[in-house]
Amino acid sequence: MESQLGVNGTAVTEFILLGLVETPGLQQVVFVLFFFAYLLTVGGNLSILAAVSVEPKLHTPMYFFLGNLSLLDVGCISVTVPSMLGRLLSHKRTVSYAACLTQLFFFHQLAGVDCFLLTAMAYDRFLAICRPLTYSTCMSQTVQRVLVAVSWACAFSNALTHTVAVSTLNFCGPNVINHFYCDLPQLFQLSCSSTQLNELLLFGLGVLMAGAPVILIVTSYAHVAAAVLRIRSAEGRKKAFSTCGSHLTVVGIFYGTGVFSYMRLGSVEASDKDKGIGVLNTVISPMLNPLIYSLRNPDVQGALKRVLTGKRDTA
């Protein structure tokens, strides 16, 4: 039974998620690709977390935030991909109304923390390069923990607001979602009631959750760039920029996909593009993050090597 008329006017009790592809042969390919992508992402991010935990050289604020980011990446991909793989295995494409809202909440909770953590990492680089004399005081362990706690609290408020706002909408018509997970734009398209307030909330909270962090990140790196350019040594400039390059790459991917996902509301014909952006946001980005952060970082590479081989640094 796909729908049932409720007393409150909400007819739909479950949604049908079409997934990435509908051809049976391609579904098997998608399952294999995403299964290995999931294993690679979880393995890569947990390896980064283990490296940060066991390597004394990495017991710094920047790597404390990186360890938290790795944990978030595991959470983000775990909210969307395992359920999609389960549906591909069972050939059952339905998801209950409650499960859909639960997935929506946790996705926005984790993505919101990601926004603020990336900002905290930019602030850390600003303090380290522009305020080196007061760095240890301004970025103490207490400050680090407060920044992470505030990130979780703000993201929780955002996710709860959107979830409660969506729960007030009526869904009485089509219940087919052309996506592989539940998210706001797709649910707005299916609502029988006005989504004007929800869209205003998405825009307003989006400015606070994404706009403000982007401004802070750009401001931090403008100061960092100015400070680095004043360094006379070419080697010194290269080293300073190398610590920021990885972070800026991750910021670009994260915010780039976010803007495309949420700033094109009402574009029904773009739903296939949305699925591609969703893959970038929920799968490719978390999978690439460990590679991006370790590619040009000898400390992380050395720590990962010791974690994977079980060897300790004897130096």
Number of C-alpha atoms within 10 A of each C-alpha: 6 13 16 13 12 11 7 8 13 20 19 21 18 20 23 19 21 17 19 19 17 9 8 11 9 11 18 15 12 16 18 12 11 18 16 11 18 22 12 16 26 22 15 22 26 18 20 28 21 16 26 25 17 15 18 11 13 18 13 15 21 19 19 19 21 24 22 18 24 24 18 20 26 23 18 22 24 18 19 21 21 14 15 22 21 13 19 17 12 8 11 12 16 17 19 14 15 12 13 19 21 14 18 22 23 20 22 22 23 24 22 23 24 23 21 24 23 22 25 22 22 26 19 21 25 23 20 20 17 18 15 13 11 11 16 14 11 16 19 13 14 10 13 17 15 12 18 17 13 14 21 19 14 16 24 18 14 21 21 16 17 20 21 12 14 19 14 13 19 18 25 19 13 15 21 16 20 19 21 22 24 24 20 19 21 20 19 20 17 19 19 16 13 11 19 10 11 20 19 11 16 21 15 12 16 18 13 14 20 18 15 14 19 20 11 15 22 14 15 20 17 13 15 23 18 11 16 20 14 9 13 9 11 11 10 13 16 12 12 20 16 13 15 18 14 19 19 16 13 18 19 11 16 20 16 14 19 18 13 14 21 17 14 12 16 14 12 13 8 11 17 14 13 22 19 14 19 22 19 19 22 24 22 17 20 29 25 17 24 26 17 16 20 17 12 14 14 10 15 21 17 14 26 22 15 16 19 11 9 8 10 12 9 4 3
